[in-house]
């Protein structure tokens, strides 16, 4: 059985591919349905999330209501991964195969068309053994601190937001400006725990994007999220 700290190091690996996927744009044609897997789902709501809100030492704070709880879910294509599903905004395509060439741990990836700068807003999900069925508050704090340490080079100014929930399950929330291979971008990463697994959901945006624009995309997708069996 993995310890939470060991798991945290694995969870953070998802961020290593996001700038590459975002920078190269998307493939033009993809099949109409996302590749099948198991059956889980998601939910969302609007809310401006500040960049101040987390504990300075990388620990979590009391659970906050998810900003997507009252949001209108995305109405585009449905993507299904190992134990979860979500809907993306219209026009998003399945980029799983491309993402897996960069990081084999990726279970599912989806992206919008590239913007004027050539950056494609995207999300990828890594599913890993959490090493614990239901993490305690102390374990969640350890994982959060380990993620902050793990991402210190990629995201030096990582913000640790209060613990939240994704479709009823405890979820860590981290964000910040990242730089990889000389390219600046912005990530917002959630780590949710369900049925003994940890789900690392990493959104990547152009550094030019505004906080409200980023949150709108996140809210639409996570408002549609659902766990298999829920």
C-alpha positions, 0 to 999 in steps of 0.5 A: 500500500502506498503512503500518501506522500508517495502518492503525492509525488506520483500525482504531480507528474501530470503537470509535466506534460501540460505545457507541451500539449497546450503549446502544440495545439490539437489534432484536427480530427478525432472520433465522435465518442471519447474512448471508453473506460469505466463509468464515473461523472462530475459537477460545476459553478461560477466563482472568482477564485483569488490567488490568496486563500491557501495556507502559507505552509502548503497545508489545507484549510477547512473545506470550501464550497466548490465554485462550480456547484451552481454553474451550468455544466458544459454542453459539448462532448462527453469524455469517459475515463477510468471511474469518471466522466465529464462534459467539455465545452463545444469544440473540445477534442480528445487528446489522450493519445497525444498526451500519453506519448508525453506521459503514459500515466495520463488516463484522459486528455481533452483540449480546445482549439488553439488560441491566437498565440497557438496555446490550446487550453486543455485538461488531463486526468491521471488516475493513481492508487491513493494508498488509502480508501478515505484520506484523513485531514492529516493525510490530505495536509501531507499530500498537499504539502508534498505536491507543493514541494514537488511542483516548486520548480515548475510552479514556484509561486503555487497557491494552495487553495482551501480543500473543496469537493468534486462531486461530493469527494474531498479534493485538493486545489492548487494553482499558479503560473508555470514555466516549462522549457522556456514557455510560460503558462498557468495551471490549476490542478485538483486532486480528488479522492474516490474509491481508493483512487486519487484523480489528478485533474490538471487544467492548463491555460495560456498565461494571457488568460484572465482568472475569470476566463480560467474559472469559467472553463473549470466550472463548466467542466467540473459541474458536469463531473460524475463518479461511476456508481454515484 
